[in-house]
């Protein structure tokens, strides 16, 4: 009970959902969309719809965690799958349990794809591109899944970088296996996205808010995102000298129960569409 008392109600509700939904999540599938009047999968007419992944400037330039560690990143690998873009008849609210009321949807990706969010030549790497019918794509479904082959097999997210504080330097490689689905509404940012004209080009975006994972030094420790972020100190505590090289399975053994529960919850807080929130469900 002591550990549970230290977990926020939001975390507790999500972790309870993880346990209840786990048997269903083992099946792993995109949401049902029987309401769609027109189903298009990489059609031959229309325009070009591109999905990018943005880890934001803090990951490209480095930032200071909530517990004072200066973080820089060499690579951040995420494995995507089952991505659908929707033209919803009415704005989709991810805070509900509903599905997008779709006029049209397009399958942008239907097999795993691993993308480096920060180590490539593009600030915002392209995840996938497809030909799609014109219209406004105002809802998005995407999964962060476990890679099944290659260098990152067994992981959904791999963080590779360096942490520095008080004269100490730690090189870290943190490989996490926490597959989750994201149900998102329209992109929220300085400019609206997803408007596709015939023979035109439009962009959609998945956005990763890693300050929800590591926290940030410029915010009070008891306020969002710091109050629910794991920070870096728990990883520093288990470092072997000047290095941390761990997987989810090892972290479950090495971290305290409270720290591990916070880690699991932190992964669910990463995915957004700009500043727009997504409903997260475990797979």
Secondary structure by P-SEA (a helix, b strand, c coil): ccccccccaaaaaaaaaaaaaccccccccccccccccccccccccbbbbbbbbbccccccccccccccccccccbbbbbbcbbbbbbccccccccccccccccccccccccbbbbbcccccccccccbbbbbccccccbbbbbbccccccccccccbbbbbbbbcccbbbbbbbbbbccccccccccccccccccccccbbbbbbbbbccccccccccccccccccccccccaaaaaaccccbbbbcaaaaaacccaaaaaaaaaaaaaccccccbbbbbbcc
